[in-house]
Amino acid sequence: MLALFLGLSTMAQNSKYEQAKLDRVVHKTILDQFSPTQPTETVPFLPKAKKATAGDLELVTFGTSLNGYTLLHPTQRGLWYNKDLNAIVATFRGNQNSSVQPIFATGNDIVQATSLDGGATWTRQIVLENGTDGKLNRYPGGALLNPVGNTDINNAVHLVGGISSVNSKWTEYYLATSLHDGTGANLQRGSTSANTFNSTVSDITACEDGSVHTLATYYEYPNNIVTNATIIVRNGTYNSSTKQIDWMADVIIKPDVVPSPTTAEQLHVGETRMTWSNDGSIGYIVTIGVDVANTAKNGMYPIIFKSTDKGATWTQLPYFDFALLDAVQENVWPAWTSDGMGDLAIPYFNELDATIAADGSLNLIASIRGNFYVNPDSVGYIFVNEHDYIFNFVYDGTTWDGYFVKRLDTFTVTDETSPYQPSTAMLYDTRIHAVRSHDGKKIFGVWTNTFAANSEVDSADTKPDVFIWGYKIGDDHVIKEMVPFSPTTWTAADASCFYMFASPICMDIADGQEFPIWVADIATTGNNPDNPCILNYLKNVVVMDEAFTNIRVGVQPLKEVFATVSGNYPNPFSGITQFDITLKKTVPVSITVLTITGQKVFAKNYGVIAAGQKETLQIDASNLKSGVYIYTVTAGESKSSHKMIVK
């Protein structure tokens, strides 16, 4: 059954990979000997919802790349959809190795493939052709700019950006454009410091007002410690006379982050993303680090910048402690103290993406773990045996709300667990993408994770499937829908959706949305990133409007029975704790308590409880060991699960 749900040749190449790996894992430094034993959690949190209807899914090969290293960064803009032209554009390096078809260009050329029929057929063109200067173009991202008022695909502007290796050093970036008809080719290059690594030069956005924006994150890395991070924004506008982009001076942003307690240098990571409104009036940059205002230095949080003048200036948003949100406290492990588990969860943001909704709110789709210690030197220590959790965070310009989406079934793939194994293994995580409908009235999160059915044999995400979750913007600004998606007519990409990219805008179809997504076939060429990889478009990934339900995110689907059921208090506790319940119908009430491995350790039948009044019920944990447990209250056919901590 398809587990598809709504529910990276040369020494220089390997050097780039090692630096990129540092970018992805430096903020995950862990002291394993201090980590408590925490078995894999198996308690399900997702309600069962309606399955979406869709046509038969199919894989459509649109290109190949000379090797797999082109896929490394999830922050690259690998796929782009333009609604006005109904055009899908994929950006990748070419491939001249005839052993893998289709061949087009070389591994030093940057290619874009275009589809005008929803991914069924594709054409390819070189946007940046390799010259004789020995500069190796790598790690591309791209977009398609449609000039204001244009309706002809031939007048659309293909835009790519990335970094180049010069004499085996990553010292230049490139920005290249050409029209779809092949005219108007233009290349601009710039230099980077020899002691810096460029992590996300390829994050590119093209807005409907003719503006374009690229994002780069530079940092120094002495002794494998990320320091002196600098975000660089390059803004440009389309020139209808020259049919090229007029680029403006770089905009430099220095994130206001705290010093690392062990190196006295700036602590920062490179999971940096950018999102813009369709008209280019509002832009956000989101990265992960420790804001200087976080005086407790107790977690890796989003650091966010906003622009309302087309990227000319940026203002850092006020620091917000995400640990204050109920959804975080209810789902993320609390920090560890000398007395055991602490009272509060300290969120450690691992991966995220951002988008802007129709009401102007900023939406983050993020994966989080719990921080290990609440100490100034604890930043970077996470629970190694805790699965990540997917959240949606919404900022309306004044306040933040947080909603729990899903607990991941498997762990991030490491060097040791990666199925992609050359001399240096390719690691990867959940490849989170934030996606919105063109009108911004629907917000989606897209990511990969090995489906639960495979988790018994795969503790890491070695057989990735695509998951999609979403909600509609309502007048009450409350998330209302959770949409698992599992068509049964699909086998070709089951458990093989590697290095996925999704367009930030999805396609409108009759009574729903279709998602431009591409995945890499690595098995056909021997699971070796030094070999060519096959790039496939995942056609007919559809979410129909009828699939949306009225289930609030983070809450079990409640029958008519429940009015309210509280969390237990006190929590943490020893001995006796209690919870409140109010029913709409007179029904029998019972409780079961499970360990995080799913072992039942306590059960009690409270008998029939009358509707209409609040009842306070007790849980006797006198015989339970210290630790975290999940208890489920059952009233009639309805259930509600909560987490409790025994000291």
VOGU-3710 file (C-alpha; in Angstrom, 3 decimals, decimal comma):
1> mlalflglst> 0,000/0,000/0,000  1,295/3,445/-0,769  2,275/5,273/2,347  1,714/8,680/0,775  -0,165/10,831/3,219  -1,728/14,307/3,825  -1,496/12,143/6,407  24,470/14,896/-3,663  32,473/13,056/-7,598  35,182/15,172/-6,852
11> maqnskyeqa> 37,262/16,207/-3,858  35,577/19,580/-4,034  32,206/17,895/-4,116  32,882/15,911/-0,960  34,299/18,997/0,703  31,089/20,828/-0,022  29,148/17,929/1,378  31,125/17,910/4,622  30,476/21,626/5,050  26,834/21,171/4,232
21> kldrvvhkti> 26,564/18,346/6,715  27,988/20,699/9,346  25,305/23,190/8,426  22,604/20,600/8,996  23,842/19,019/12,227  25,958/21,535/14,128  22,985/22,562/16,209  22,343/18,909/17,067  25,560/18,330/19,086  24,677/15,801/21,745
31> ldqfsptqpt> 26,349/14,373/24,838  24,996/10,838/24,603  26,274/9,844/28,018  23,950/12,381/29,635  20,857/11,224/27,779  18,236/9,300/29,707  16,974/6,041/28,291  13,803/6,851/26,412  12,283/4,044/24,354  10,564/4,914/21,110
41> etvpflpkak> 7,154/6,364/21,725  4,386/4,420/20,014  1,222/6,121/21,186  -0,680/7,461/18,154  -1,756/11,095/18,201  -3,440/11,469/14,809  -7,172/11,070/14,478  -8,457/9,013/11,618  -9,889/11,351/9,002  -11,412/11,118/5,566
51> katagdlelv> -9,240/9,945/2,717  -8,792/12,353/-0,150  -9,900/11,300/-3,608  -7,411/11,503/-6,460  -6,568/10,121/-9,844  -3,993/7,395/-10,179  -0,630/8,694/-9,084  2,269/8,292/-11,472  5,975/9,003/-11,695  7,031/11,195/-14,641
61> tfgtslngyt> 10,772/11,454/-15,234  11,681/15,034/-16,163  15,483/14,834/-15,934  18,614/13,340/-14,444  21,532/14,867/-12,552  25,157/13,750/-12,810  25,202/12,869/-9,123  23,032/13,093/-6,071  24,780/15,983/-4,378  22,517/18,403/-6,220
71> llhptqrglw> 19,761/17,316/-3,847  21,415/18,028/-0,531  19,782/21,178/0,796  16,040/21,207/1,482  16,324/25,014/1,530  17,143/25,024/-2,197  14,193/26,120/-4,303  13,918/22,919/-6,279  10,404/23,373/-7,639  8,271/26,373/-8,605
81> ynkdlnaiva> 4,708/26,830/-9,859  3,351/29,935/-11,615  -0,428/30,116/-11,658  -0,828/32,704/-14,442  1,067/30,533/-16,939  0,102/27,231/-15,349  3,817/26,408/-15,485  5,784/24,066/-13,250  9,568/24,559/-13,232  12,156/22,198/-11,714
91> tfrgnqnssv> 15,781/23,286/-11,173  18,720/20,859/-11,146  22,198/20,117/-12,518  22,456/18,369/-15,872  23,848/14,932/-16,723  26,032/13,766/-19,619  26,371/10,153/-18,436  24,584/8,162/-21,133  24,070/5,182/-18,843  21,142/7,009/-17,281
101> qpifatgndi> 18,387/8,551/-19,401  17,368/11,176/-20,276  20,729/12,887/-20,679  20,833/16,658/-21,112  23,684/19,155/-20,688  26,512/18,332/-18,234  26,890/18,121/-14,503  28,332/21,646/-14,527  25,323/23,141/-16,316  22,236/24,346/-14,485
111> vqatsldgga> 19,023/23,153/-16,098  15,357/23,955/-15,690  12,621/21,604/-16,842  9,197/23,104/-17,578  5,763/21,526/-17,746  2,663/23,328/-19,021  0,259/20,404/-18,604  0,377/19,585/-14,896  3,540/17,509/-15,018  2,555/15,118/-17,817
121> twtrqivlen> 5,213/16,302/-20,291  8,395/18,328/-19,842  10,864/20,402/-21,872  14,414/21,182/-20,692  16,729/24,145/-21,230  20,121/25,277/-19,950  19,826/28,472/-17,917  23,486/28,582/-16,892  25,928/26,891/-19,303  29,305/25,780/-18,028
131> gtdgklnryp> 32,147/27,787/-19,587  35,855/27,127/-19,978  36,798/29,012/-16,822  36,865/25,911/-14,619  34,085/27,149/-12,372  31,869/24,285/-11,260  28,277/25,342/-10,772  26,553/23,549/-7,933  23,563/23,415/-5,585  21,044/25,321/-7,695
141> ggallnpvgn> 17,690/26,708/-6,803  15,338/28,453/-9,136  12,047/30,117/-9,946  10,033/31,385/-12,901  9,265/35,101/-13,132  6,248/36,079/-15,192  6,442/39,781/-16,211  3,419/41,850/-15,232  0,624/41,373/-17,751  2,373/38,605/-19,688
151> tdinnavhlv> 0,435/35,571/-20,928  3,096/33,984/-23,181  5,400/31,382/-21,662  8,135/32,403/-24,129  8,399/35,765/-22,368  8,734/34,234/-18,903  12,092/34,583/-17,152  13,934/31,496/-15,919  15,992/32,344/-12,840  18,623/30,160/-11,123
161> ggissvnskw> 21,120/30,774/-8,341  23,696/28,795/-6,408  27,348/28,473/-5,510  30,405/27,630/-7,638  33,585/25,769/-6,827  36,670/27,628/-8,090  39,960/25,737/-7,766  38,252/23,405/-5,303  37,088/26,270/-3,095  33,550/27,575/-2,704
171> teyylatslh> 34,322/31,221/-3,375  31,668/32,410/-5,867  27,937/32,539/-6,222  25,986/32,806/-9,487  22,682/34,339/-10,511  21,610/33,530/-14,067  18,511/34,288/-16,134  17,161/33,643/-19,609  13,783/33,872/-21,287  11,883/30,715/-22,014
181> dgtganlqrg> 12,467/31,214/-25,743  16,243/31,079/-25,088  16,996/34,789/-25,529  18,108/37,350/-22,967  20,684/35,159/-21,233  22,462/36,955/-18,416  24,945/35,834/-15,746  26,100/37,665/-12,666  28,728/36,337/-10,273  29,916/37,500/-6,877
191> stsantfnst> 32,644/36,504/-4,450  32,445/34,950/-1,035  35,086/34,985/1,657  37,496/32,031/1,520  36,716/31,268/5,157  32,976/31,116/4,802  30,466/28,558/3,708  27,397/29,540/1,761  24,506/27,420/2,915  21,340/28,651/1,232
201> vsditacedg> 22,282/30,911/-1,687  19,701/29,098/-3,771  16,541/30,171/-1,940  14,772/32,200/-4,621  11,346/33,842/-4,894  9,683/35,555/-7,868  6,690/37,761/-7,060  3,832/38,838/-9,300  4,899/42,514/-9,227  8,103/41,656/-11,160
211> svhtlatyye> 10,344/41,595/-8,104  12,723/38,740/-7,303  14,535/37,923/-4,091  17,385/35,541/-3,269  18,646/34,523/0,119  22,135/33,441/1,231  23,478/32,554/4,642  27,235/32,889/5,122  29,070/31,824/8,227  32,590/31,051/9,383
221> ypnnivtnat> 33,353/27,637/10,752  36,689/27,514/12,627  37,150/24,219/14,457  33,799/23,012/13,117  31,959/25,659/15,141  29,483/27,799/13,236  30,236/31,475/13,948  29,657/34,989/12,638  26,522/34,194/10,692  25,399/36,695/8,068
231> iivrngtyns> 22,195/36,633/6,052  22,423/38,299/2,636  19,371/39,290/0,631  19,644/40,140/-3,054  16,662/41,994/-4,477  15,963/42,638/-8,121  13,286/43,837/-10,517  12,456/42,809/-14,048  13,531/45,312/-16,732  11,092/45,078/-19,625
241> stkqidwmad> 13,532/46,886/-21,953  16,550/44,637/-21,415  14,395/41,616/-20,515  16,744/40,961/-17,628  16,835/41,412/-13,863  18,232/44,647/-12,465  19,947/43,577/-9,256  20,299/45,951/-6,324  23,028/46,190/-3,692  23,151/43,348/-1,194
251> viikpdvvps> 21,173/43,774/1,999  23,155/42,511/4,998  21,393/41,098/8,060  23,235/40,128/11,241  21,005/37,964/13,454  21,076/39,187/17,023  22,136/35,913/18,638  23,745/35,095/21,971  27,399/34,045/22,290  28,116/30,357/22,485
261> pttaeqlhvg> 29,022/29,600/26,116  31,866/27,282/25,076  33,468/29,297/22,259  32,539/32,920/23,015  31,492/33,154/19,364  28,143/33,661/17,810  25,953/30,614/17,814  23,744/30,248/14,799  22,534/27,650/12,340  21,687/27,729/8,661
271> etrmtwsndg> 18,156/26,396/8,394  17,171/29,702/6,799  14,048/30,160/4,682  12,304/33,039/2,926  8,672/33,629/2,013  6,852/36,476/0,227  3,285/37,451/-0,424  2,182/37,077/-4,036  2,330/40,826/-4,694  5,751/41,228/-3,056
281> sigyivtigv> 4,501/43,632/-0,407  5,449/41,491/2,604  8,456/39,246/3,079  9,735/37,115/5,947  13,094/35,464/6,622  13,138/32,718/9,226  16,246/31,092/10,652  17,006/29,038/13,773  19,214/30,155/16,635  19,263/31,577/20,139
291> dvantakngm> 17,912/35,107/20,167  19,881/37,454/22,422  16,607/38,200/24,177  16,417/34,545/25,231  18,269/35,226/28,468  17,815/31,659/29,678  19,538/30,343/26,507  17,225/27,410/26,838  16,398/26,339/23,316  16,835/26,780/19,571
301> ypiifkstdk> 14,005/29,015/18,404  13,000/30,745/15,169  14,632/34,149/14,627  12,412/36,057/12,233  12,823/39,187/10,097  10,080/41,052/8,262  10,184/43,469/5,310  7,398/45,702/4,059  9,488/47,637/1,478  10,314/44,881/-1,022
311> gatwtqlpyf> 13,357/43,673/0,894  15,207/46,986/1,216  15,092/46,905/5,012  14,320/44,193/7,545  13,104/44,328/11,117  13,655/41,488/13,563  10,452/40,379/15,240  10,278/40,470/19,033  11,565/37,371/20,771  8,883/34,887/21,674
321> dfalldavqe> 9,233/31,939/24,032  7,530/29,079/22,200  7,646/27,030/25,395  4,712/29,111/26,612  2,327/27,586/24,092  0,059/24,853/25,389  0,548/22,731/22,280  4,305/22,627/22,940  3,943/21,819/26,614  1,480/19,056/25,897
331> nvwpawtsdg> 3,619/17,271/23,310  7,349/18,042/23,715  9,489/16,375/26,370  10,318/18,559/29,382  13,922/19,454/30,137  16,030/17,300/32,449  17,122/18,660/35,822  19,074/17,255/38,754  15,760/16,146/40,252  14,559/14,438/37,083
341> mgdlaipyfn> 12,162/15,734/34,457  11,519/19,456/34,743  8,165/21,146/34,779  8,383/22,729/31,317  9,208/21,535/27,844  12,027/23,499/26,172  11,462/23,313/22,401  14,445/22,706/20,158  13,544/23,665/16,597  15,141/21,239/14,203
351> eldatiaadg> 13,732/22,114/10,790  11,152/24,572/9,456  9,638/26,394/6,519  7,346/29,418/6,296  4,486/30,807/4,243  2,033/33,729/4,397  -1,716/33,203/4,630  -4,504/35,237/3,054  -5,085/37,106/6,305  -1,413/38,200/6,377
361> slnliasirg> -0,434/35,826/9,151  2,957/34,132/9,106  2,706/30,345/9,253  5,633/28,147/10,299  5,661/24,410/9,693  8,352/23,084/12,035  9,738/19,915/13,575  10,684/20,097/17,241  12,304/17,992/19,945  12,757/18,668/23,629
371> nfyvnpdsvg> 15,900/20,348/24,958  17,911/18,239/27,377  19,016/20,616/30,118  17,841/24,015/31,337  21,318/25,495/31,770  23,240/28,251/29,940  25,533/25,613/28,369  22,718/23,302/27,400  21,914/24,739/23,986  22,387/21,925/21,507
381> yifvnehdyi> 21,646/18,997/23,792  18,470/17,209/22,801  16,755/13,990/23,742  18,392/11,552/21,335  15,648/8,944/21,644  12,742/11,317/21,291  10,992/11,515/17,949  10,457/14,926/16,382  7,011/16,493/16,376  5,498/18,549/13,572
391> fnfvydgttw> 3,804/21,807/14,589  2,103/24,709/12,876  2,823/28,104/14,454  0,798/31,159/13,435  1,804/34,808/13,996  -0,942/37,337/13,346  1,322/40,387/13,787  0,799/40,547/17,523  0,494/37,104/19,056  1,554/33,527/18,380
401> dgyfvkrldt> -0,604/30,405/18,361  0,700/26,858/18,154  -0,963/23,683/16,909  0,291/20,136/17,134  0,181/18,308/13,788  1,882/14,910/13,987  4,546/12,907/15,761  7,125/11,522/13,329  7,373/7,757/13,219  11,118/7,593/12,561
411> ftvtdetspy> 14,330/9,511/13,200  16,460/11,726/10,950  18,726/9,660/8,698  22,379/9,875/9,777  25,627/8,772/8,127  25,249/5,401/9,778  21,645/4,774/8,783  21,551/6,375/5,331  20,723/4,067/2,416  22,691/6,473/0,194
421> qpstamlydt> 26,222/5,142/0,879  29,297/6,086/-1,164  32,642/6,929/0,468  30,698/9,587/2,369  27,098/8,842/3,220  24,243/11,238/2,474  22,115/12,126/5,454  18,715/13,786/5,288  15,823/14,829/7,465  12,109/15,365/6,941
431> rihavrshdg> 12,480/17,898/4,066  9,761/20,145/5,485  8,012/22,483/3,038  5,337/25,053/3,825  2,853/25,326/0,963  -0,179/27,526/0,392  -2,957/27,764/-2,124  -2,516/30,707/-4,477  -5,123/32,739/-2,620  -3,548/31,881/0,725
441> kkifgvwtnt> -6,784/30,538/2,156  -5,360/27,065/2,647  -2,067/26,331/4,384  -0,280/22,996/4,054  2,788/21,272/5,456  4,586/18,718/3,251  7,318/16,444/4,560  8,743/12,930/4,299  8,837/10,228/6,919  8,905/6,457/6,838
451> faansevdsa> 5,370/5,269/7,344  4,502/3,627/10,660  4,089/0,244/8,951  7,833/0,264/8,253  8,956/1,631/11,604  9,200/-1,800/13,190  12,269/-2,489/11,096  13,371/1,077/10,327  14,003/3,320/13,294  15,398/5,937/10,886
461> dtkpdvfiwg> 13,634/7,429/7,895  15,227/5,013/5,414  12,045/4,386/3,392  10,560/7,879/3,105  6,979/8,548/2,114  5,315/11,915/1,513  2,955/13,356/4,089  0,668/16,359/3,625  -1,352/18,127/6,291  -3,423/21,261/5,914
471> ykigddhvik> -6,003/23,713/7,202  -8,316/26,395/5,937  -8,215/29,985/7,141  -11,421/30,637/9,065  -13,016/33,758/10,457  -12,110/32,612/13,945  -8,489/31,978/12,885  -8,585/28,442/14,232  -7,121/25,440/12,535  -10,047/23,230/11,664
481> emvpfspttw> -8,869/20,453/9,375  -6,461/17,559/9,305  -6,238/15,687/6,035  -4,461/12,344/5,712  -4,053/11,262/2,095  -3,583/7,596/1,209  -4,619/6,497/-2,261  -4,501/2,747/-2,724  -3,597/2,697/-6,422  0,071/3,447/-5,872
491> taadascfym> 3,129/1,232/-5,565  5,939/2,717/-7,699  7,126/5,324/-5,180  6,026/3,618/-1,993  8,770/4,033/0,599  11,127/5,629/-1,955  10,346/9,363/-1,923  13,947/10,512/-1,462  15,091/14,152/-1,352  11,651/15,580/-1,959
501> faspicmdia> 10,994/19,148/-3,121  7,584/20,828/-3,141  6,501/24,077/-4,766  5,639/26,851/-2,251  2,379/27,430/-4,171  0,089/24,541/-5,064  -2,237/24,323/-8,067  -5,955/25,047/-7,939  -8,124/22,346/-9,468  -11,869/21,826/-9,428
511> dgqefpiwva> -12,886/21,372/-5,798  -9,369/21,033/-4,478  -5,624/21,478/-4,853  -2,874/19,549/-6,616  0,674/19,604/-5,256  3,757/19,999/-7,475  6,235/17,588/-5,874  9,339/15,825/-7,162  11,354/13,022/-5,643  14,655/11,342/-6,512
521> diattgnnpd> 15,135/7,744/-7,595  18,450/6,706/-6,040  17,987/2,929/-6,040  18,119/2,522/-9,824  21,705/3,801/-9,881  22,902/1,809/-6,910  22,090/4,021/-3,935  25,339/5,918/-4,503  25,278/9,729/-4,740  28,438/9,613/-6,889
531> npcilnylkn> 26,256/8,057/-9,596  23,593/9,873/-11,655  20,185/10,184/-10,043  16,788/10,101/-11,729  14,390/12,950/-10,995  10,675/12,159/-11,045  7,636/14,386/-10,828  4,961/12,970/-8,526  1,872/13,569/-10,627  -1,714/13,661/-9,311
541> vvvmdeaftn> -0,978/14,400/-5,658  -4,413/15,845/-5,005  -6,333/17,066/-1,962  -10,032/17,491/-2,541  -12,076/19,994/-0,546  -14,288/17,170/0,665  -11,317/15,726/2,522  -11,342/18,558/5,036  -13,068/17,788/8,306  -13,825/19,882/11,362
551> irvgvqplke> -11,152/18,435/13,590  -9,101/20,909/15,538  -5,397/20,194/15,291  -3,853/18,550/18,329  -7,164/17,320/19,706  -8,583/13,862/19,267  -11,804/13,722/17,201  -14,385/14,044/19,932  -17,806/12,511/19,681  -20,848/14,368/20,912
561> vfatvsgnyp> -20,188/12,860/24,342  -17,340/15,037/25,566  -17,808/18,614/26,614  -14,380/19,007/28,264  -11,653/16,847/29,746  -8,762/18,616/31,422  -5,154/17,633/31,731  -4,151/16,137/35,035  -3,036/18,281/37,917  -0,616/18,515/39,565
571> npfsgitqfd> 1,758/17,529/36,796  4,505/16,445/37,391  3,372/14,651/40,541  3,956/11,690/42,807  1,243/9,533/44,302  -2,140/10,938/43,340  -3,141/13,279/40,513  -6,552/14,222/39,180  -8,395/15,548/36,142  -11,760/17,146/35,474
581> itlkktvpvs> -14,384/15,882/33,080  -17,740/17,267/31,989  -20,084/15,199/29,808  -22,913/16,007/27,463  -24,388/12,546/27,851  -24,574/10,099/30,715  -22,041/7,388/29,851  -19,534/5,047/31,535  -16,068/6,526/32,022  -12,785/4,624/32,300
591> itvltitgqk> -9,068/5,294/32,059  -5,960/3,421/30,899  -2,359/4,507/31,516  0,426/3,428/29,136  4,183/3,785/29,211  5,685/5,553/26,219  6,442/2,094/24,787  2,757/1,230/24,859  2,701/-1,040/27,932  -0,467/-0,745/29,997
601> vfaknygvia> 0,380/-0,105/33,653  -2,883/1,152/35,119  -6,582/0,945/34,362  -9,705/1,991/36,225  -13,441/2,035/35,590  -15,122/5,059/37,155  -18,609/3,775/36,397  -21,430/5,756/34,821  -21,129/9,519/35,204  -24,072/11,840/34,722
611> agqketlqid> -24,081/14,588/32,135  -24,143/18,281/32,930  -21,765/18,721/35,825  -17,993/18,690/36,275  -16,524/15,627/37,951  -13,029/15,426/39,412  -11,482/11,972/39,044  -8,258/10,657/40,498  -5,358/8,639/39,069  -3,407/6,635/41,632
621> asnlksgvyi> 0,219/6,385/40,428  1,674/5,238/43,717  2,983/2,051/42,127  4,379/3,692/38,995  8,068/4,414/38,426  9,247/7,927/37,658  8,793/8,756/34,015  6,401/9,941/31,332  3,096/8,191/30,695  0,151/8,587/28,346
631> ytvtagesks> -3,314/8,235/29,829  -6,485/7,873/27,801  -9,894/8,743/29,182  -12,754/6,845/27,527  -16,341/8,032/27,795  -18,762/5,988/25,753  -17,216/5,846/22,261  -15,073/8,950/22,739  -11,475/9,091/23,864  -9,014/11,804/24,893
641> shkmivk> -5,269/11,258/25,529  -2,898/13,327/27,653  0,688/13,162/28,916  1,517/12,936/32,618  4,874/12,910/34,422  5,467/10,890/37,572  8,305/12,182/39,745
//
